[in-house]
């Protein structure tokens, strides 16, 4: 079932926009905004002052080709902000200071410098941004104190007819720079947090994929190993009895047919979990202790004598515990069939329901092999041990002192395990 995102469509991250988008936008804003500021806002003379010098006041230098060039130079320099943010910041600051020293109308001319500051901080050049801003402001105010003139003495003949800074304009410019830098720092911190969250999500997805591959491999091993072992044993019996005892051979062939049918059914269930979401998947009963009798009957049909004992109050189990108990019995019987040796072999299956756990014990009186398939890349006993450990239980397997081999697993019943085990059961349950 598909789910829709909790929010509407979002704009792409500005860092992923083509590098020319922001400079092109700023070029229009700075040119048109400065032209509008030069003619002054509506409302009369009393609303025409605000900024380091008057906004559109009569003493401002009219925009000329140099003024337009400086307004466009900032956006052009921003084309290099991703390749070399520190150099871009220095050059943009120089262009902006020249514009202000020429005493052109204030307007939106410093917007390019703000973007350059954002780019430098976002790229990790925080020291250069803060130190450069402080040094640049100190140099600008020091120079304007030296060459600046009073408001009533400003003429238009000088190269830099900038007004000497007042306390209000100084506070305004420093405050503007601090706001830009702090906003850049906040955005940078937010970006780092988002990147860290994305990295954690990616690692979690890789971990879950790895665990799911392990679960699928374990399921495939348990499904195939048991049924193929039954088929192999029964095929040998059928070949041996085909000529002298055809009726007994027919029974062995019927067992082969049943085992192969069971293998195909379980295989379809496991492979169904790999289907894409929304596709239909074959359905069959979930493996659990309620299918224990069928499992034992298949083992008996392979010539294995099986005794079973169930003690304690039999009750429904968590799906993950039920599945693990069934698979441990199944794998243990498979190992008995494979490795117990020639001659009549008896396997004893004991299921004991306790107050807080369930004990699964499978013992045989065969030749007592060493630990079976307990290799780093093995799947038999290693897989059973992993199933028990995933549920927080214990597992032990090894030769018995009186001969034969024994497997004992204790699985907790008190609470649903979190994460992997529950997912494993739901994976098989949902696939069938």
MONORKA-V344839 format. One record per residue. RES is the residue in three letters. SS is DSSP state (H for helix, E for strand, C for the rest). PSI is psi in whole degrees, -180 to 180 (* if undefined). NEAR is the number of other ideal C-beta (glycine too) atoms within 12 Angstrom. Layout:
# MONORKA-V344839
res: [RES/RES]
ss: [SS/SS]
psi: [PSI/PSI]
near: [NEAR/NEAR]
This chain:
# MONORKA-V344839
res: [UNK/UNK/UNK/UNK/UNK/UNK/UNK/UNK/UNK/UNK/UNK/UNK/UNK/UNK/UNK/UNK/UNK/UNK/UNK/UNK/UNK/UNK/UNK/UNK/UNK/UNK/UNK/UNK/UNK/UNK/UNK/UNK/UNK/UNK/UNK/UNK/UNK/UNK/UNK/UNK/UNK/UNK/UNK/UNK/UNK/UNK/UNK/UNK/UNK/UNK/UNK/UNK/UNK/UNK/UNK/UNK/UNK/UNK/UNK/UNK/UNK/UNK/UNK/UNK/UNK/UNK/UNK/UNK/UNK/UNK/UNK/UNK/UNK/UNK/UNK/UNK/UNK/UNK/UNK/UNK/UNK/UNK/UNK/UNK/UNK/UNK/UNK/UNK/UNK/UNK/UNK/UNK/UNK/UNK/UNK/UNK/UNK/UNK/UNK/UNK/UNK/UNK/UNK/UNK/UNK/UNK/UNK/UNK/UNK/UNK/UNK/UNK/UNK/UNK/UNK/UNK/UNK/UNK/UNK/UNK/UNK/UNK/UNK/UNK/UNK/UNK/UNK/UNK/UNK/UNK/UNK/UNK/UNK/UNK/UNK/UNK/UNK/UNK/UNK/UNK/UNK/UNK/UNK/UNK/UNK/UNK/UNK/UNK/UNK/UNK/UNK/UNK/UNK/UNK/UNK/UNK/UNK/UNK/UNK/UNK/UNK/UNK/UNK/UNK/UNK/UNK/UNK/UNK/UNK/UNK/UNK/UNK/UNK/UNK/UNK/UNK/UNK/UNK/UNK/UNK/UNK/UNK/UNK/UNK/UNK/UNK/UNK/UNK/UNK/UNK/UNK/UNK/UNK/UNK/UNK/UNK/UNK/UNK/UNK/UNK/UNK/UNK/UNK/UNK/UNK/UNK/UNK/UNK/UNK/UNK/UNK/UNK/UNK/UNK/UNK/UNK/UNK/UNK/UNK/UNK/UNK/UNK/UNK/UNK/UNK/UNK/UNK/UNK/UNK/UNK/UNK/UNK/UNK/UNK/UNK/UNK/UNK/UNK/UNK/UNK/UNK/UNK/UNK/UNK/UNK/UNK/UNK/UNK/UNK/UNK/UNK/UNK/UNK/UNK/UNK/UNK/UNK/UNK/UNK/UNK/UNK/UNK/UNK/UNK/UNK/UNK/UNK/UNK/UNK/UNK/UNK/UNK/UNK/UNK/UNK/UNK/UNK/UNK/UNK/UNK/UNK/UNK/UNK/UNK/UNK/UNK/UNK/UNK/UNK/UNK/UNK/UNK/UNK/UNK/UNK/UNK/UNK/UNK/UNK/UNK/UNK/UNK/UNK/UNK/UNK/UNK/UNK/UNK/UNK/UNK/UNK/UNK/UNK/UNK/UNK/UNK/UNK/UNK/UNK/UNK/UNK/UNK/UNK/UNK/UNK/UNK/UNK/UNK/UNK/UNK/UNK/UNK/UNK/UNK/UNK/UNK/UNK/UNK/UNK/UNK/UNK/UNK/UNK/UNK/UNK/UNK/UNK/UNK/UNK/UNK/UNK/UNK/UNK/UNK/UNK/UNK/UNK/UNK/UNK/UNK/UNK/UNK/UNK/UNK/UNK/UNK/UNK/UNK/UNK/UNK/UNK/UNK/UNK/UNK/UNK/UNK/UNK/UNK/UNK/UNK/UNK/UNK/UNK/UNK/UNK/UNK/UNK/UNK/UNK/UNK/UNK/UNK/UNK/UNK/UNK/UNK/UNK/UNK/UNK/UNK/UNK/UNK/UNK/UNK/UNK/UNK/UNK/UNK/UNK/UNK/UNK/UNK/UNK/UNK/UNK/UNK/UNK/UNK/UNK/UNK/UNK/UNK/UNK/UNK/UNK/UNK/UNK/UNK/UNK/UNK/UNK/UNK]
ss: [C/C/C/C/C/C/C/C/C/C/C/C/C/H/H/H/C/C/C/H/H/H/H/H/H/H/H/H/H/H/H/H/H/H/H/H/H/H/C/C/C/C/C/C/H/H/H/C/C/C/C/C/C/C/C/C/C/C/C/C/E/C/C/C/H/H/H/H/H/H/H/H/H/H/H/H/H/H/H/H/C/C/C/C/H/H/H/H/H/H/H/H/H/H/H/H/H/H/H/H/H/C/C/E/C/C/C/C/C/C/H/H/H/H/H/H/H/H/H/H/H/H/C/C/C/H/H/H/H/H/H/H/H/H/H/H/H/H/H/H/H/H/H/H/H/H/H/C/E/C/H/H/H/C/C/C/C/C/C/C/C/C/E/C/C/C/H/H/H/H/H/H/H/H/H/H/H/H/H/H/H/H/H/H/H/H/H/H/H/H/H/H/H/H/H/H/H/H/H/H/H/H/H/H/H/H/H/H/H/H/H/H/H/H/H/H/H/H/H/H/H/H/H/H/H/H/H/H/H/H/H/H/H/H/H/H/H/H/H/H/H/C/C/C/C/H/H/H/H/H/H/H/H/H/H/H/H/H/H/H/H/H/H/H/H/H/H/H/H/H/H/H/C/C/C/C/C/C/C/C/C/C/C/C/C/C/C/C/H/H/H/H/H/H/H/H/H/H/H/H/H/C/C/C/E/E/E/E/E/E/E/C/C/C/C/C/C/C/H/H/H/H/H/H/H/H/H/H/H/H/H/H/H/H/H/H/H/H/H/C/C/C/C/C/C/E/E/E/E/E/E/E/E/C/C/C/E/E/E/E/E/E/E/E/C/C/C/C/C/C/C/C/C/C/C/C/C/C/C/H/H/H/H/H/H/H/H/H/H/H/C/C/C/E/E/E/E/E/E/C/C/C/C/C/E/E/E/E/E/E/E/E/C/C/C/C/C/C/C/H/H/H/H/H/H/H/H/H/H/H/H/C]
psi: [126/149/143/151/148/-20/165/-179/140/152/147/156/129/-29/-20/-3/154/144/-21/-9/-54/-47/-40/-43/-45/-34/-45/-45/-45/-41/-53/-41/-38/-37/-43/-39/-31/-34/-3/148/156/148/-1/180/-29/-13/15/20/128/115/-171/-38/177/147/101/20/165/-25/-5/147/126/146/126/-177/-38/-40/-46/-37/-41/-37/-35/-22/-38/-54/-37/-43/-29/-13/-20/11/-27/-31/-42/80/-33/-47/-38/-41/-44/-44/-41/-39/-41/-44/-44/-42/-39/-41/-44/-36/-29/-8/33/165/143/-68/-151/21/-35/2/-38/-39/-39/-44/-40/-38/-45/-45/-41/-44/-44/-32/-2/2/60/-42/-44/-39/-49/-48/-40/-38/-46/-45/-40/-43/-40/-43/-41/-48/-36/-41/-41/-29/-33/-45/-8/158/163/161/-44/-6/-1/129/174/12/-26/159/-38/81/49/147/142/133/140/172/-41/-45/-35/-47/-40/-48/-44/-42/-42/-44/-41/-41/-44/-46/-43/-42/-39/-41/-41/-43/-38/-44/-40/-41/-41/-40/-43/-40/-40/-41/-40/-39/-42/-42/-42/-42/-40/-40/-40/-40/-44/-39/-41/-44/-38/-38/-40/-44/-43/-41/-39/-42/-45/-41/-48/-40/-49/-44/-45/-53/-38/-36/-44/-45/-42/-45/-47/-34/-40/-40/-44/-42/-37/-33/-2/-44/-46/-34/73/-31/-40/-34/-37/-40/-42/-40/-37/-38/-38/-44/-44/-42/-40/-37/-44/-41/-43/-41/-47/-35/-42/-37/-43/-45/-28/-27/-19/-4/156/152/134/-17/151/148/146/151/137/165/144/137/132/178/-16/-13/16/-40/-41/-41/-44/-37/-39/-38/-40/-36/-18/4/6/131/125/127/141/148/128/122/162/177/110/129/163/143/162/145/-39/-40/-42/-45/-45/-42/-43/-45/-34/-43/-45/-48/-36/-44/-36/-44/-37/-45/-39/-43/-3/-18/177/167/169/130/138/131/136/121/123/124/118/116/117/-174/-38/-7/170/133/129/120/128/120/150/167/33/-154/-7/66/166/-179/125/130/25/57/163/-35/7/171/-16/-89/-33/-43/-41/-42/-40/-39/-46/-43/-36/-28/-1/19/-169/158/140/140/145/172/145/150/-33/10/151/-166/147/145/130/126/138/121/131/151/-8/-27/156/124/149/148/-117/-53/-47/-37/-36/-45/-44/-30/-49/-38/-41/-24/-15/*]
near: [6/7/6/8/8/7/7/7/8/11/11/10/14/20/22/13/17/14/23/17/21/31/32/20/22/36/31/20/27/43/31/21/28/38/23/21/31/31/20/24/23/11/12/10/14/13/14/24/26/21/32/42/39/31/32/32/30/21/26/36/34/23/31/19/12/21/30/24/21/37/43/29/32/42/38/26/34/41/29/25/40/26/14/21/32/27/23/37/42/29/30/46/38/25/34/43/36/28/40/41/33/36/41/46/39/40/36/33/45/39/33/45/46/36/40/48/43/37/39/39/35/31/27/17/27/26/16/27/38/23/18/32/38/19/20/33/34/20/19/35/30/17/20/30/18/15/21/28/24/16/23/11/15/25/17/18/11/18/14/27/27/36/35/26/31/21/12/17/30/25/17/24/31/23/17/26/32/21/19/32/34/22/21/33/23/17/24/26/17/18/23/18/14/17/17/14/14/15/14/14/14/14/14/15/14/14/17/19/14/15/22/25/17/24/36/28/23/36/41/28/34/43/39/28/36/42/38/27/36/41/32/26/33/35/24/22/27/29/19/17/20/18/10/11/15/15/13/21/22/17/22/30/24/22/33/30/22/26/36/23/20/32/30/21/26/40/28/24/32/37/25/26/31/22/18/10/14/8/12/12/22/21/16/26/21/30/39/32/36/21/24/31/19/27/41/32/20/37/44/28/32/39/32/38/24/32/21/27/21/24/16/18/14/19/17/14/33/32/30/38/41/38/44/48/48/43/51/49/47/47/47/49/49/43/44/44/40/29/30/38/19/11/13/14/33/24/38/31/39/28/38/25/26/20/13/16/28/40/33/47/32/48/36/40/25/33/20/25/26/15/23/34/26/24/13/7/11/21/30/36/35/26/42/44/31/32/45/36/22/32/41/28/33/22/35/26/37/20/23/23/10/12/18/28/39/34/44/32/41/28/42/28/30/17/16/21/29/13/20/27/34/26/26/40/35/23/34/40/27/23/33/30]
